[in-house]
């Protein structure tokens, strides 16, 4: 699929929708400085091009009763197509697994897993993950505190941000 080039207005629309996916078209149009018809057309194009995948409600994990958030690192014994596909299908079918990332480094995959308690963690590790053929090792890290959590991409942000530890020097040229 060939995507139309995005411009600053498209980026502004994406930032607004990431902040509030339920914003009305009228309010969105006002925020980006376009007519309602032009804004609606741009949103539909961004949806059609797949830039906007879908709209969702973000549910507070803890208020929904999932007190435990874990990152589970998994190393596979073999990396043949069938072994990898069997693992991917098994973790994709597990409702407690929120994300699966194929990574470089010491492990092959990192899973982000939401569970109600330690007992559910044990059940997940022993009854669901350990029974998947081809897993060589598992390491679980329990999140003590989420310091930052966002789903918003830094649309329109500069590629290289200034290091906050580096003091900004100002020119005193006259």
C-alpha positions as CSV (number, residue, x, y, z in Angstrom):
1,X,0.0,0.0,0.0
2,X,1.4,3.4,-1.0
3,X,0.9,6.0,1.6
4,X,0.4,9.7,0.9
5,X,3.1,11.8,2.5
6,X,2.2,13.2,5.9
7,X,2.5,16.9,6.6
8,X,2.5,19.0,9.8
9,X,-1.3,19.1,9.9
10,X,-1.5,15.3,9.6
11,X,1.0,15.1,12.5
12,X,-1.1,17.6,14.5
13,X,-4.2,15.5,13.9
14,X,-2.3,12.4,15.0
15,X,-1.1,14.1,18.2
16,X,-4.6,15.3,19.1
17,X,-6.1,11.9,18.4
18,X,-3.5,10.1,20.5
19,X,-4.3,12.5,23.4
20,X,-8.1,12.0,23.0
21,X,-9.4,9.4,20.6
22,X,-13.0,10.6,21.3
23,X,-12.4,14.2,20.3
24,X,-15.2,15.5,18.1
25,X,-14.4,16.3,14.5
26,X,-15.4,19.9,15.2
27,X,-13.0,20.2,18.1
28,X,-10.3,18.5,16.2
29,X,-10.8,20.8,13.2
30,X,-10.5,23.8,15.6
31,X,-7.3,22.4,17.2
32,X,-5.5,21.9,13.9
33,X,-6.9,25.0,12.1
34,X,-8.9,23.3,9.3
35,X,-12.5,23.1,8.2
36,X,-14.5,20.2,9.6
37,X,-14.7,18.7,6.1
38,X,-11.0,18.9,5.4
39,X,-10.2,17.5,8.9
40,X,-12.7,14.6,8.4
41,X,-11.1,13.8,5.0
42,X,-7.6,13.7,6.5
43,X,-8.6,11.5,9.3
44,X,-10.3,9.1,6.9
45,X,-7.1,9.1,4.7
46,X,-4.9,8.3,7.8
47,X,-7.3,5.5,8.7
48,X,-7.4,4.1,5.1
49,X,-3.6,4.3,4.8
50,X,-3.3,2.3,8.1
51,X,-1.5,5.1,10.0
52,X,-4.5,5.1,12.4
53,X,-5.0,1.4,13.1
54,X,-8.0,1.5,15.4
55,X,-9.6,3.4,18.4
56,X,-9.5,1.8,21.8
57,X,-10.3,2.6,25.5
58,X,-7.3,2.5,27.8
59,X,-8.3,0.5,30.9
60,X,-6.4,1.1,34.2
61,X,-4.8,-2.2,34.8
62,X,-4.8,-2.1,38.6
63,X,-8.4,-0.8,38.8
64,X,-9.4,-3.7,36.6
65,X,-7.8,-6.1,39.1
66,X,-4.5,-6.9,37.5
67,X,-2.1,-6.0,40.2
68,X,0.9,-7.8,38.8
69,X,2.8,-6.6,35.6
70,X,5.7,-8.7,34.6
71,X,8.3,-8.9,31.8
72,X,9.0,-12.5,30.9
73,X,12.2,-13.1,28.9
74,X,12.2,-16.4,27.0
75,X,15.1,-18.2,25.3
76,X,14.3,-20.8,22.7
77,X,16.2,-24.1,22.5
78,X,16.0,-24.2,18.7
79,X,15.3,-21.5,16.1
80,X,13.8,-23.5,13.3
81,X,10.7,-22.2,11.6
82,X,8.4,-24.7,13.2
83,X,9.8,-24.1,16.7
84,X,9.5,-20.4,16.4
85,X,6.0,-20.5,15.0
86,X,4.8,-22.9,17.7
87,X,6.1,-20.5,20.4
88,X,4.6,-17.5,18.7
89,X,1.2,-19.1,18.4
90,X,1.2,-20.3,22.0
91,X,2.0,-16.8,23.4
92,X,-0.4,-15.0,21.0
93,X,-3.2,-17.2,22.3
94,X,-2.5,-16.4,26.0
95,X,-4.9,-13.6,27.1
96,X,-2.5,-12.5,29.9
97,X,0.2,-11.7,27.4
98,X,-0.2,-8.1,26.3
99,X,2.8,-7.8,24.1
100,X,5.4,-10.1,22.5
101,X,8.7,-8.8,21.3
102,X,11.3,-10.7,19.3
103,X,14.6,-9.1,20.6
104,X,18.3,-9.3,20.3
105,X,20.6,-10.1,23.2
106,X,20.6,-12.9,25.8
107,X,17.0,-13.9,25.3
108,X,14.9,-14.4,22.1
109,X,11.6,-12.9,23.2
110,X,10.3,-10.5,25.9
111,X,6.6,-10.8,26.9
112,X,4.7,-8.1,28.8
113,X,2.2,-10.0,31.0
114,X,-0.6,-8.7,33.2
115,X,-1.8,-10.9,36.0
116,X,-4.1,-10.6,39.0
117,X,-1.6,-12.0,41.6
118,X,1.4,-14.2,42.2
119,X,-0.7,-17.4,42.0
120,X,-1.8,-16.4,38.5
121,X,1.9,-15.8,37.7
122,X,2.8,-19.3,38.8
123,X,-0.1,-20.8,36.8
124,X,1.0,-18.8,33.7
125,X,4.7,-19.9,34.0
126,X,4.1,-23.5,35.0
127,X,0.9,-24.4,33.2
128,X,0.9,-22.2,30.1
129,X,4.5,-21.3,29.3
130,X,6.6,-24.2,30.5
131,X,4.4,-26.7,28.5
132,X,5.4,-25.0,25.2
133,X,7.9,-27.2,23.4
134,X,11.3,-25.7,22.6
135,X,11.7,-23.2,25.5
136,X,15.2,-23.4,26.9
137,X,14.9,-20.8,29.7
138,X,12.6,-18.3,31.2
139,X,13.4,-15.2,33.3
140,X,10.7,-13.2,35.0
141,X,11.0,-9.6,36.2
142,X,8.1,-8.2,38.3
143,X,7.4,-4.5,37.9
144,X,7.6,-2.7,41.2
145,X,6.4,0.6,39.8
146,X,5.5,1.9,36.3
147,X,7.5,5.1,36.0
148,X,6.2,6.0,32.6
149,X,3.5,4.4,30.4
150,X,2.2,5.8,27.2
151,X,0.7,4.6,24.0
152,X,1.4,8.0,22.2
153,X,4.2,8.0,19.6
154,X,6.3,11.2,19.5
155,X,4.7,12.4,16.3
156,X,6.5,15.5,15.0
157,X,9.1,15.4,17.8
158,X,12.7,16.1,16.7
159,X,14.7,13.0,15.9
160,X,17.5,13.8,18.3
161,X,16.4,15.3,21.6
162,X,18.7,17.5,23.7
163,X,20.2,15.5,26.6
164,X,18.6,17.0,29.7
165,X,21.8,16.5,31.7
166,X,23.7,18.7,29.3
167,X,23.5,22.4,30.2
168,X,22.2,24.6,27.4
169,X,24.8,27.3,26.5
170,X,23.5,30.6,25.2
171,X,25.4,32.9,22.9
172,X,26.1,36.3,24.2
173,X,26.8,37.8,20.8
174,X,25.7,41.4,20.4
